[in-house]
């Protein structure tokens, strides 16, 4: 963060499935709706594509908050992360990470290749002391509040130690980004009884029970408990988390489509919808995955955020908001103390 309190966010504009223009539209929406003028965006990508849009009339009021940084290459979604990192030194994602590494930006946001982003973040920005691997977290809407689900794809095959560290990371994120002073942490399993779950879950459960005072561990939780408001952080491996996240997004979209089809089925129902319009708008807003599109890569020395490759301008706007809010309020000192305390247990 700069001396004047301004936060600089490096946005990989070229990583989106929908193209650079859609990402820039998300940047425009953020500037138009933002309640603060202390966030500067560095748009990283091909100048031939970016300049005509950024230099247009609509961006004129925000030009002092927007900088274009040229990068001539792009890492594709289907590319091998290791090969891409090795051979594409001028890729937009690489340049975005480098800006944070050099201290010229405070956080990174990318819609691009998840494997490449995790690898680049881990290699260039490094995990915090004693942490082995970063974890991708996602904020999920529940009945009364929200909960953080992690890992959702950074590490499909974690060790017990890494699962326990993920519980710390999720708890810290809940405190700093969501304002919960003592988040309740649960471990996802196929039952809540002792001995339920596979070997990874059982061993992680035993470790987390000994971390009282460092995290607020409430025990094993099943899938149907996630949305009842019983937990604030849900820990699982990256394979399960990624499948669960995409399944929830699919169900939310299907539910909205089903409600629309049924409620607009005839004139009488349409008339009844007039009396329910406010409630239906609230439900639609809460179930909208775009509101929760920015997934933090937790555990690195600098903030890195991943958005869906298919994120549209609305999702990009919300992802920028989440990344900027976290970069402005981030405090790693408490997390470092918790990690040091947890080392005594994990050793």
Residue frames as qw, qx, qy, qz and C-alpha x, y, z in Angstrom:
[[0.000, 0.889, 0.459, 0.000, 0.00, 0.00, 0.00],
 [0.420, 0.497, -0.014, 0.759, 1.31, 3.42, -0.91],
 [0.251, -0.104, -0.458, 0.846, 1.97, 6.27, 1.55],
 [0.318, -0.071, -0.056, -0.944, -1.22, 8.03, 0.49],
 [0.541, 0.077, 0.678, -0.492, -3.27, 4.93, 1.37],
 [0.683, 0.435, -0.240, -0.535, -3.86, 4.01, -2.26],
 [0.723, -0.113, 0.681, 0.025, -4.01, 0.32, -3.18],
 [0.360, 0.517, -0.560, -0.539, -2.71, -0.87, -6.55],
 [0.791, 0.078, 0.574, -0.196, -4.37, -3.97, -8.01],
 [0.049, 0.399, -0.742, -0.537, -2.72, -5.80, -10.93],
 [0.757, 0.302, 0.398, -0.421, -5.42, -7.26, -13.18],
 [0.287, -0.145, 0.826, 0.463, -4.50, -9.93, -15.74],
 [0.516, 0.432, 0.061, -0.737, -6.83, -8.75, -18.51],
 [0.448, 0.398, -0.661, -0.451, -5.89, -11.47, -21.03],
 [0.068, -0.144, 0.973, -0.167, -6.82, -14.56, -19.01],
 [0.553, 0.232, 0.458, -0.656, -10.60, -14.48, -19.51],
 [0.410, 0.253, 0.845, 0.231, -12.57, -16.92, -21.68],
 [0.270, 0.824, 0.488, -0.101, -14.76, -13.96, -22.68],
 [0.530, 0.577, 0.118, 0.610, -11.87, -11.80, -23.84],
 [0.395, -0.064, -0.273, 0.875, -10.01, -8.74, -22.62],
 [0.173, -0.383, -0.218, -0.881, -12.85, -6.34, -23.42],
 [0.641, -0.540, -0.485, -0.252, -15.17, -8.11, -20.94],
 [0.644, -0.325, -0.390, 0.572, -12.58, -7.78, -18.17],
 [0.198, 0.106, -0.016, 0.974, -12.15, -4.07, -18.93],
 [0.401, -0.512, -0.390, -0.652, -15.93, -3.67, -18.76],
 [0.702, -0.509, -0.475, 0.151, -15.70, -5.15, -15.27],
 [0.474, -0.122, -0.199, 0.849, -12.99, -2.62, -14.39],
 [0.083, -0.342, -0.222, -0.909, -15.24, 0.16, -15.67],
 [0.584, -0.569, -0.475, -0.332, -18.18, -1.09, -13.57],
 [0.659, -0.376, -0.414, 0.503, -15.92, -1.16, -10.49],
 [0.266, 0.031, -0.056, 0.962, -14.81, 2.44, -11.00],
 [0.273, -0.418, -0.361, -0.787, -18.37, 3.57, -11.64],
 [0.684, -0.543, -0.400, -0.279, -19.82, 1.86, -8.55],
 [0.631, -0.040, -0.514, 0.580, -16.86, 2.02, -6.15],
 [0.365, -0.887, -0.272, -0.071, -17.37, 3.94, -2.92],
 [0.524, -0.701, 0.186, 0.446, -13.69, 4.83, -2.62],
 [0.541, 0.827, -0.151, 0.026, -11.12, 6.51, -4.88],
 [0.327, -0.745, 0.581, 0.008, -8.10, 4.87, -3.28],
 [0.800, 0.000, 0.585, 0.129, -7.84, 1.84, -5.59],
 [0.260, 0.683, -0.456, -0.507, -5.64, 2.03, -8.66],
 [0.912, 0.198, 0.355, -0.056, -5.94, -0.63, -11.37],
 [0.042, -0.580, 0.670, 0.461, -2.99, -1.79, -13.48],
 [0.868, 0.354, 0.194, -0.287, -4.49, -3.53, -16.52],
 [0.299, -0.519, 0.729, 0.332, -1.95, -5.99, -17.90],
 [0.734, 0.374, 0.566, 0.014, -2.19, -7.24, -21.47],
 [0.513, 0.253, 0.468, 0.674, -1.68, -6.47, -25.16],
 [0.026, -0.455, -0.104, 0.884, -1.69, -2.69, -25.69],
 [0.128, -0.010, -0.619, -0.774, -3.17, -3.06, -29.17],
 [0.331, -0.472, -0.793, -0.196, -6.28, -4.53, -27.55],
 [0.355, -0.575, -0.551, 0.490, -6.37, -2.51, -24.34],
 [0.204, -0.212, 0.012, 0.956, -5.50, 1.03, -25.46],
 [0.164, -0.294, -0.514, -0.789, -8.51, 1.61, -27.76],
 [0.478, -0.603, -0.627, -0.119, -10.86, 0.72, -24.91],
 [0.509, -0.501, -0.355, 0.604, -9.02, 2.45, -22.06],
 [0.205, -0.146, 0.124, 0.960, -8.52, 5.64, -24.09],
 [0.081, -0.544, -0.680, -0.484, -12.22, 5.83, -24.91],
 [0.196, -0.544, 0.000, -0.816, -14.54, 8.52, -23.55],
 [0.750, -0.523, -0.316, -0.254, -16.13, 6.30, -20.88],
 [0.806, -0.247, -0.293, 0.452, -12.84, 5.76, -19.06],
 [0.269, 0.638, -0.079, 0.717, -11.91, 9.46, -19.13],
 [0.456, -0.761, 0.081, -0.454, -13.17, 10.22, -15.57],
 [0.878, -0.447, 0.173, 0.007, -11.12, 7.30, -14.18],
 [0.748, 0.561, -0.244, 0.258, -7.95, 7.60, -16.25],
 [0.027, -0.734, 0.523, -0.432, -5.94, 8.79, -13.25],
 [0.688, -0.349, 0.547, -0.324, -6.79, 5.49, -11.54],
 [0.928, 0.239, 0.284, -0.028, -6.05, 3.20, -14.51],
 [0.045, -0.710, 0.611, 0.347, -2.69, 2.23, -16.01],
 [0.935, 0.326, -0.053, -0.129, -2.00, -0.13, -18.92],
 [0.372, -0.611, 0.677, 0.175, 1.05, -2.40, -18.64],
 [0.694, 0.459, -0.405, -0.379, 1.97, -4.17, -21.87],
 [0.537, -0.270, 0.799, 0.003, 2.36, -7.96, -21.95],
 [0.412, 0.423, -0.526, -0.611, 2.62, -9.63, -25.34],
 [0.358, 0.056, -0.922, -0.140, 1.73, -13.23, -24.42],
 [0.688, -0.281, 0.130, -0.657, -1.15, -15.12, -22.82],
 [0.091, -0.171, 0.971, -0.140, -1.23, -18.43, -20.93],
 [0.574, -0.109, -0.505, -0.635, -4.10, -20.50, -22.32],
 [0.737, -0.329, 0.291, -0.513, -6.48, -22.51, -20.18],
 [0.993, 0.092, -0.008, -0.077, -5.37, -25.79, -21.80],
 [0.472, 0.667, -0.501, 0.285, -1.63, -25.16, -21.49],
 [0.796, -0.231, -0.435, 0.351, 0.65, -27.01, -19.12],
 [0.309, -0.951, -0.029, 0.004, 1.37, -24.59, -16.22],
 [0.672, -0.508, 0.304, 0.445, 5.04, -25.61, -15.93],
 [0.576, 0.272, 0.453, 0.624, 5.71, -25.26, -19.68],
 [0.103, 0.880, 0.318, 0.338, 3.85, -21.97, -19.89],
 [0.436, -0.884, 0.058, 0.159, 5.76, -20.47, -16.97],
 [0.695, -0.300, 0.388, 0.525, 9.06, -21.64, -18.42],
 [0.470, 0.241, 0.528, 0.665, 8.54, -20.40, -21.97],
 [0.040, 0.780, 0.414, 0.468, 6.12, -17.45, -21.72],
 [0.446, -0.226, -0.343, 0.795, 8.10, -14.86, -19.80],
 [0.066, -0.017, -0.075, -0.995, 6.01, -12.00, -21.23],
 [0.264, -0.488, -0.797, -0.237, 2.62, -13.54, -20.38],
 [0.269, -0.641, -0.064, -0.716, 0.13, -11.17, -18.73],
 [0.811, -0.541, -0.202, -0.098, -0.21, -13.44, -15.68],
 [0.777, -0.041, -0.192, 0.598, 3.58, -13.57, -15.24],
 [0.217, 0.442, -0.044, 0.869, 3.87, -9.79, -15.48],
 [0.509, -0.671, -0.170, -0.511, 1.03, -9.31, -12.96],
 [0.861, -0.429, -0.194, 0.193, 2.77, -11.51, -10.41],
 [0.634, 0.167, -0.113, 0.746, 6.07, -9.72, -11.05],
 [0.059, -0.657, -0.044, -0.750, 4.51, -6.33, -10.31],
 [0.711, -0.653, -0.080, -0.249, 3.43, -7.57, -6.88],
 [0.889, -0.131, -0.131, 0.419, 6.79, -9.25, -6.33],
 [0.461, 0.323, -0.061, 0.824, 8.56, -5.93, -7.01],
 [0.177, -0.485, -0.500, 0.696, 6.18, -3.99, -4.75],
 [0.056, 0.022, -0.311, -0.948, 4.61, -2.04, -7.62],
 [0.590, -0.306, -0.404, -0.628, 1.19, -3.59, -6.93],
 [0.385, -0.357, 0.622, -0.581, -0.45, -4.83, -3.74],
 [0.654, 0.100, 0.704, -0.258, -2.52, -7.74, -5.10],
 [0.084, 0.180, -0.770, -0.606, -3.19, -9.76, -8.26],
 [0.675, 0.304, 0.471, -0.480, -6.48, -10.73, -9.90],
 [0.137, 0.318, -0.769, -0.538, -6.60, -13.19, -12.80],
 [0.829, 0.167, 0.165, -0.508, -9.26, -15.23, -14.63],
 [0.504, 0.556, -0.625, -0.216, -6.59, -17.37, -16.25],
 [0.765, 0.101, -0.636, 0.026, -5.15, -20.86, -15.90],
 [0.678, -0.692, 0.056, -0.242, -5.58, -21.89, -12.24],
 [0.932, -0.152, 0.000, 0.328, -2.59, -24.23, -12.21],
 [0.538, 0.465, -0.047, 0.702, -0.32, -21.56, -13.65],
 [0.223, -0.783, 0.049, -0.579, -1.56, -18.94, -11.18],
 [0.829, -0.555, 0.044, -0.050, -1.02, -21.26, -8.20],
 [0.871, 0.045, 0.011, 0.489, 2.44, -22.24, -9.45],
 [0.338, 0.616, -0.030, 0.711, 3.49, -18.65, -10.20],
 [0.427, -0.785, 0.040, -0.448, 2.18, -17.37, -6.88],
 [0.899, -0.423, 0.034, 0.105, 3.94, -20.13, -4.97],
 [0.792, 0.164, 0.031, 0.587, 7.28, -19.70, -6.81],
 [0.286, 0.568, 0.019, 0.771, 7.42, -15.91, -7.04],
 [0.344, -0.681, 0.065, -0.643, 5.57, -14.71, -3.93],
 [0.342, 0.188, -0.845, 0.367, 6.33, -17.75, -1.75],
 [0.604, -0.579, -0.526, -0.153, 4.15, -19.24, 0.99],
 [0.324, -0.814, 0.255, -0.410, 4.38, -17.66, 4.41],
 [0.080, 0.485, -0.821, 0.291, 6.88, -19.13, 6.87],
 [0.326, -0.077, 0.883, -0.329, 6.04, -22.73, 7.88],
 [0.722, 0.407, 0.280, -0.485, 3.21, -22.97, 5.33],
 [0.534, -0.117, 0.751, 0.371, 3.75, -25.67, 2.72],
 [0.179, 0.324, 0.708, 0.601, 1.12, -24.91, 0.07],
 [0.265, 0.061, 0.089, -0.958, -1.40, -22.12, -0.59],
 [0.186, 0.395, 0.896, -0.079, -5.14, -22.88, -0.70],
 [0.136, -0.262, -0.401, -0.867, -7.94, -21.43, -2.80],
 [0.092, 0.353, 0.731, -0.576, -10.87, -20.22, -0.73],
 [0.127, -0.368, -0.557, -0.734, -14.37, -19.35, -1.90],
 [0.241, 0.085, 0.488, -0.834, -17.12, -17.42, -0.10],
 [0.184, -0.285, -0.872, -0.352, -20.42, -19.31, -0.32],
 [0.411, -0.298, 0.069, -0.859, -23.86, -17.85, 0.57],
 [0.190, -0.196, -0.939, 0.207, -25.79, -19.72, 3.29],
 [0.197, -0.692, -0.675, -0.164, -29.23, -19.23, 4.87],
 [0.338, -0.889, -0.243, 0.188, -28.30, -16.64, 7.49],
 [0.234, -0.833, 0.329, 0.379, -24.77, -15.63, 6.50],
 [0.677, 0.616, -0.397, -0.068, -21.87, -16.94, 4.40],
 [0.812, -0.454, 0.333, 0.153, -19.08, -19.46, 4.85],
 [0.194, 0.741, -0.593, -0.249, -15.59, -19.92, 3.43],
 [0.980, 0.078, 0.184, -0.025, -14.93, -23.19, 1.60],
 [0.256, 0.777, -0.573, -0.048, -11.31, -24.27, 1.10],
 [0.145, -0.408, 0.511, 0.743, -9.51, -25.73, -0.69],
 [0.670, 0.547, 0.327, -0.381, -11.46, -25.38, -3.96],
 [0.823, 0.564, 0.049, 0.042, -8.78, -26.47, -6.39],
 [0.095, 0.868, -0.485, 0.045, -5.24, -25.38, -5.54],
 [0.016, -0.434, 0.891, -0.134, -4.18, -28.71, -4.00],
 [0.796, -0.061, -0.343, -0.495, -6.24, -31.83, -4.88],
 [0.874, -0.107, -0.453, 0.140, -4.04, -34.19, -2.84],
 [0.123, -0.784, 0.365, -0.487, -3.05, -32.42, 0.41],
 [0.469, 0.054, -0.790, 0.390, -1.32, -33.94, 3.40],
 [0.458, -0.670, -0.568, 0.138, -2.80, -33.91, 6.90],
 [0.405, -0.390, -0.133, 0.816, -0.46, -31.07, 7.80],
 [0.044, 0.105, 0.374, 0.920, -1.63, -29.02, 4.83],
 [0.330, -0.584, -0.655, -0.349, -5.29, -29.65, 5.68],
 [0.472, -0.637, -0.433, 0.430, -4.68, -28.39, 9.22],
 [0.286, -0.240, 0.090, 0.923, -2.89, -25.33, 7.87],
 [0.078, -0.377, -0.572, -0.724, -5.85, -24.68, 5.56],
 [0.383, -0.701, -0.600, 0.050, -8.08, -24.50, 8.63],
 [0.393, -0.520, -0.136, 0.746, -5.83, -21.71, 9.94],
 [0.154, 0.015, 0.406, 0.901, -5.90, -19.89, 6.60],
 [0.199, -0.543, -0.668, -0.468, -9.69, -20.06, 6.35],
 [0.414, -0.703, -0.487, 0.311, -10.15, -18.85, 9.90],
 [0.333, -0.380, 0.044, 0.862, -7.81, -15.90, 9.30],
 [0.036, 0.222, 0.540, 0.811, -9.61, -14.97, 6.06],
 [0.290, -0.672, -0.661, -0.165, -12.95, -15.01, 7.87],
 [0.407, -0.656, -0.304, 0.558, -11.62, -12.63, 10.50],
 [0.261, -0.345, 0.203, 0.879, -9.97, -10.15, 8.14],
 [0.052, -0.088, -0.592, -0.799, -12.28, -10.18, 5.11],
 [0.377, -0.488, -0.683, -0.391, -15.65, -11.05, 6.67],
 [0.201, -0.542, 0.251, -0.776, -15.27, -9.43, 10.08],
 [0.848, -0.389, -0.295, -0.204, -15.98, -12.54, 12.20],
 [0.205, -0.777, 0.519, -0.291, -13.96, -12.41, 15.43],
 [0.406, -0.315, 0.846, -0.146, -14.11, -16.16, 16.18],
 [0.650, 0.257, -0.443, -0.562, -15.02, -18.20, 13.08],
 [0.802, -0.146, 0.529, -0.238, -16.36, -21.72, 13.57],
 [0.257, 0.516, -0.742, -0.342, -14.28, -24.22, 11.60],
 [0.871, 0.024, 0.396, -0.291, -15.69, -27.54, 10.39],
 [0.120, -0.384, 0.838, 0.368, -14.10, -30.46, 8.52],
 [0.724, 0.240, -0.194, -0.617, -16.18, -31.86, 5.65],
 [0.145, -0.203, 0.968, -0.028, -16.88, -35.58, 5.94],
 [0.436, -0.169, -0.726, -0.504, -19.54, -38.23, 5.21],
 [0.617, -0.582, -0.522, -0.087, -20.74, -38.24, 8.82],
 [0.153, -0.804, 0.261, -0.512, -20.26, -36.46, 12.12],
 [0.895, -0.439, 0.062, -0.047, -19.50, -39.55, 14.23],
 [0.292, -0.713, 0.619, 0.153, -15.95, -40.35, 15.28],
 [0.544, -0.119, 0.797, 0.233, -14.22, -42.58, 12.76],
 [0.597, 0.688, 0.403, -0.090, -16.25, -41.32, 9.78],
 [0.302, 0.898, -0.245, -0.205, -14.48, -40.32, 6.58],
 [0.860, 0.374, -0.265, 0.224, -11.33, -41.49, 4.84],
 [0.766, -0.243, -0.234, 0.547, -7.88, -41.67, 6.42],
 [0.290, 0.345, -0.001, 0.893, -7.05, -38.06, 5.50],
 [0.390, -0.633, -0.191, -0.641, -10.22, -36.76, 7.17],
 [0.806, -0.509, -0.300, 0.038, -9.81, -38.89, 10.29],
 [0.690, -0.104, -0.182, 0.693, -6.18, -37.86, 10.87],
 [0.103, 0.437, 0.063, 0.891, -6.93, -34.19, 10.16],
 [0.557, -0.651, -0.312, -0.412, -9.85, -34.35, 12.60],
 [0.793, -0.427, -0.281, 0.333, -7.56, -35.59, 15.39],
 [0.490, 0.094, -0.066, 0.864, -5.05, -32.80, 14.73],
 [0.113, -0.544, -0.202, -0.807, -7.67, -30.04, 14.59],
 [0.652, -0.644, -0.381, -0.126, -9.09, -31.14, 17.96],
 [0.704, -0.352, -0.202, 0.583, -5.72, -30.31, 19.53],
 [0.326, 0.279, 0.124, 0.895, -5.63, -26.78, 18.06],
 [0.274, -0.823, -0.494, -0.051, -8.16, -25.30, 20.49],
 [0.367, -0.771, -0.040, 0.519, -7.26, -21.70, 21.25],
 [0.259, -0.264, 0.505, 0.780, -5.67, -21.27, 17.83],
 [0.314, -0.131, -0.553, -0.761, -8.84, -21.96, 15.84],
 [0.558, -0.009, 0.476, -0.679, -12.42, -22.59, 16.95],
 [0.274, 0.117, -0.885, -0.357, -12.86, -26.13, 15.68],
 [0.650, -0.063, 0.285, -0.701, -16.42, -27.47, 15.94],
 [0.609, -0.078, 0.787, -0.061, -15.79, -30.91, 14.45],
 [0.207, 0.089, 0.833, 0.505, -16.90, -32.94, 11.44],
 [0.450, 0.437, 0.211, -0.750, -19.72, -31.61, 9.27],
 [0.503, 0.292, 0.778, 0.237, -21.79, -33.19, 6.52],
 [0.183, 0.229, 0.484, 0.825, -22.88, -31.64, 3.25],
 [0.201, -0.706, -0.585, -0.344, -26.40, -30.78, 4.41],
 [0.465, -0.701, -0.316, 0.438, -25.01, -28.76, 7.34],
 [0.476, 0.055, 0.156, 0.864, -23.05, -26.33, 5.20],
 [0.037, -0.439, -0.330, -0.835, -25.98, -23.99, 4.52],
 [0.490, -0.663, -0.562, -0.068, -27.60, -24.06, 7.95],
 [0.089, -0.862, 0.165, -0.471, -25.31, -21.46, 9.52],
 [0.872, -0.483, -0.026, 0.073, -23.52, -23.93, 11.81],
 [0.736, -0.233, 0.190, 0.607, -20.03, -23.22, 10.46],
 [0.145, 0.922, -0.072, -0.352, -18.10, -20.25, 9.05],
 [0.159, 0.645, -0.700, -0.263, -15.18, -22.19, 7.54],
 [0.957, 0.069, 0.231, -0.162, -15.39, -25.58, 5.83],
 [0.105, -0.655, 0.707, 0.245, -12.14, -27.46, 5.16],
 [0.922, 0.202, 0.325, -0.064, -11.73, -30.17, 2.52],
 [0.558, -0.207, 0.524, 0.609, -9.19, -31.29, -0.07],
 [0.125, 0.449, -0.276, -0.840, -8.95, -29.43, -3.37],
 [0.103, -0.087, -0.877, -0.462, -10.59, -32.18, -5.42],
 [0.097, -0.563, -0.803, 0.170, -13.71, -32.38, -3.27],
 [0.043, -0.620, -0.237, 0.747, -13.86, -28.60, -2.88],
 [0.074, 0.269, -0.488, -0.827, -13.67, -27.92, -6.61],
 [0.157, -0.278, -0.886, -0.336, -16.39, -30.46, -7.42],
 [0.134, -0.607, -0.681, 0.387, -18.59, -29.12, -4.61],
 [0.018, -0.508, -0.014, 0.861, -18.14, -25.48, -5.66],
 [0.164, 0.123, -0.614, -0.762, -19.04, -26.12, -9.30],
 [0.173, -0.388, -0.899, -0.103, -21.98, -28.32, -8.30],
 [0.078, -0.614, -0.515, 0.593, -23.37, -25.56, -6.07],
 [0.078, 0.406, -0.230, -0.881, -23.02, -23.00, -8.85],
 [0.176, -0.078, -0.817, -0.544, -24.83, -25.33, -11.24],
 [0.154, -0.511, -0.828, 0.169, -27.65, -25.94, -8.77],
 [0.021, -0.566, -0.260, 0.782, -28.06, -22.20, -8.14],
 [0.154, 0.254, -0.469, -0.832, -28.32, -21.50, -11.87],
 [0.210, -0.227, -0.898, -0.313, -30.78, -24.37, -12.38],
 [0.112, -0.541, -0.707, 0.441, -32.91, -23.24, -9.45],
 [0.083, 0.489, 0.016, -0.868, -33.15, -19.69, -10.82],
 [0.223, 0.109, -0.677, -0.693, -34.07, -21.03, -14.27],
 [0.191, -0.339, -0.921, -0.029, -36.68, -23.39, -12.78],
 [0.024, -0.561, -0.520, 0.644, -38.29, -20.63, -10.69],
 [0.148, 0.381, -0.250, -0.878, -38.42, -18.32, -13.69],
 [0.219, -0.050, -0.838, -0.497, -40.05, -21.01, -15.83],
 [0.196, -0.447, -0.862, 0.140, -42.69, -21.90, -13.22],
 [0.053, -0.561, -0.396, 0.725, -43.49, -18.39, -12.03],
 [0.224, 0.429, -0.264, -0.834, -43.95, -17.06, -15.54],
 [0.206, 0.112, 0.950, 0.207, -45.99, -20.07, -16.67],
 [0.031, 0.647, 0.691, 0.320, -49.32, -18.24, -16.95],
 [0.016, -0.650, -0.097, -0.754, -50.92, -14.84, -16.48],
 [0.656, -0.699, -0.190, -0.212, -52.15, -15.56, -12.95],
 [0.822, -0.301, -0.096, 0.474, -48.69, -16.52, -11.76],
 [0.422, 0.369, 0.050, 0.826, -47.17, -13.47, -13.44],
 [0.296, -0.742, -0.152, -0.582, -49.70, -11.28, -11.59],
 [0.795, -0.586, -0.144, 0.060, -48.78, -12.99, -8.31],
 [0.744, 0.065, -0.085, 0.659, -45.11, -12.31, -8.97],
 [0.078, 0.716, 0.039, 0.692, -45.81, -8.58, -8.76],
 [0.604, -0.738, 0.019, -0.299, -46.46, -9.02, -5.02],
 [0.894, -0.348, 0.133, 0.250, -43.31, -11.12, -4.62],
 [0.602, 0.734, -0.104, 0.298, -40.99, -9.05, -6.78],
 [0.139, -0.837, 0.442, -0.290, -38.86, -7.72, -3.93],
 [0.780, -0.368, 0.498, -0.093, -38.45, -11.16, -2.35],
 [0.900, 0.350, 0.208, 0.159, -37.61, -12.73, -5.73],
 [0.381, 0.838, -0.256, 0.295, -35.00, -10.05, -6.43],
 [0.401, -0.719, 0.518, -0.231, -33.40, -10.69, -3.04],
 [0.900, -0.090, 0.427, 0.002, -33.32, -14.45, -3.64],
 [0.766, 0.603, 0.047, 0.216, -31.85, -13.96, -7.11],
 [0.103, 0.879, -0.370, 0.283, -29.19, -11.64, -5.72],
 [0.594, -0.566, 0.545, -0.171, -28.19, -14.04, -2.93],
 [0.892, 0.073, 0.442, 0.065, -28.00, -17.02, -5.30],
 [0.561, 0.817, -0.134, 0.015, -25.97, -15.14, -7.90],
 [0.887, -0.167, 0.040, 0.428, -22.51, -16.79, -8.10],
 [0.462, 0.647, 0.011, 0.606, -21.11, -13.62, -9.65],
 [0.342, -0.877, 0.079, -0.327, -21.23, -11.90, -6.25],
 [0.727, -0.574, 0.374, 0.044, -18.69, -14.35, -4.87],
 [0.844, 0.527, -0.061, 0.077, -16.44, -14.69, -7.93],
 [0.244, 0.771, -0.509, 0.296, -13.10, -13.73, -6.35],
 [0.935, -0.315, -0.151, 0.065, -11.36, -16.71, -4.71],
 [0.116, -0.881, 0.453, -0.078, -8.26, -15.77, -2.68],
 [0.826, 0.215, -0.464, 0.238, -5.12, -17.90, -2.94],
 [0.529, -0.809, 0.119, -0.226, -4.46, -17.95, 0.80],
 [0.880, -0.372, 0.135, 0.262, -1.12, -18.45, 2.50],
 [0.654, 0.434, 0.054, 0.617, 1.16, -16.43, 0.21],
 [0.404, -0.324, -0.222, 0.827, 3.15, -13.40, 1.28],
 [0.164, 0.199, -0.128, -0.958, 1.07, -11.20, -1.03],
 [0.594, 0.349, 0.537, -0.487, -2.65, -11.44, -1.98],
 [0.093, 0.137, -0.765, -0.622, -3.53, -13.33, -5.17],
 [0.578, 0.286, 0.481, -0.595, -7.14, -13.72, -6.32],
 [0.102, 0.012, 0.876, 0.471, -8.57, -16.12, -8.89],
 [0.563, 0.321, 0.188, -0.738, -11.79, -15.43, -10.79],
 [0.752, 0.272, 0.600, -0.017, -13.61, -17.93, -13.01],
 [0.325, -0.090, 0.589, 0.734, -12.41, -18.08, -16.59],
 [0.043, 0.533, 0.704, 0.468, -15.99, -17.47, -17.70],
 [0.159, -0.593, -0.441, 0.655, -16.49, -14.46, -15.43],
 [0.254, 0.737, 0.412, 0.471, -18.51, -11.71, -17.08],
 [0.173, 0.551, -0.130, 0.806, -18.23, -7.99, -16.33],
 [0.594, -0.651, -0.030, -0.471, -20.45, -8.18, -13.25],
 [0.931, -0.293, -0.125, 0.180, -18.40, -11.03, -11.78],
 [0.616, 0.307, -0.157, 0.708, -15.16, -9.16, -12.54],
 [0.156, -0.696, 0.057, -0.699, -16.49, -6.08, -10.77],
 [0.778, -0.578, 0.002, -0.245, -17.26, -8.07, -7.63],
 [0.910, -0.035, -0.130, 0.391, -13.93, -9.91, -7.78],
 [0.368, 0.508, -0.161, 0.761, -12.05, -6.59, -7.95],
 [0.435, -0.697, 0.041, -0.569, -14.07, -5.31, -4.99],
 [0.915, -0.399, -0.057, 0.012, -13.19, -8.38, -2.90],
 [0.792, 0.167, -0.125, 0.573, -9.50, -8.23, -3.85],
 [0.146, 0.623, -0.111, 0.761, -9.27, -4.49, -3.14],
 [0.614, -0.671, 0.006, -0.415, -11.04, -4.82, 0.20],
 [0.938, -0.272, -0.071, 0.203, -8.71, -7.62, 1.29],
 [0.641, 0.332, -0.110, 0.683, -5.58, -5.78, 0.13],
 [0.093, -0.710, 0.071, -0.694, -6.64, -2.65, 2.03],
 [0.643, -0.605, 0.170, -0.439, -7.38, -4.42, 5.29],
 [0.900, 0.083, -0.407, 0.130, -4.94, -7.30, 5.21],
 [0.280, -0.754, 0.514, -0.297, -2.96, -7.94, 8.39],
 [0.828, 0.177, -0.532, -0.003, -0.77, -11.03, 8.42],
 [0.008, 0.526, -0.664, 0.532, 0.73, -10.54, 11.88],
 [0.706, -0.206, 0.434, -0.521, -1.99, -12.51, 13.68],
 [0.940, 0.264, -0.136, -0.167, -1.80, -15.29, 11.11],
 [0.498, 0.544, -0.600, 0.310, 1.96, -15.53, 11.55],
 [0.292, -0.417, 0.649, -0.566, 1.50, -15.84, 15.33],
 [0.866, -0.001, 0.240, -0.438, -1.18, -18.53, 14.87],
 [0.832, 0.419, -0.363, -0.005, 1.05, -20.47, 12.48],
 [0.208, 0.534, -0.695, 0.434, 3.92, -20.38, 14.98],
 [0.551, -0.251, 0.559, -0.566, 1.63, -21.67, 17.74],
 [0.921, 0.194, 0.038, -0.336, 0.25, -24.36, 15.45],
 [0.530, 0.565, -0.628, 0.070, 3.78, -25.53, 14.61],
 [0.238, -0.389, 0.779, -0.429, 4.08, -26.95, 18.13],
 [0.773, 0.115, 0.453, -0.429, 1.04, -29.11, 17.44],
 [0.804, 0.539, -0.135, -0.211, 1.84, -30.01, 13.82],
 [0.183, 0.655, -0.729, 0.085, 5.44, -30.97, 14.68]]
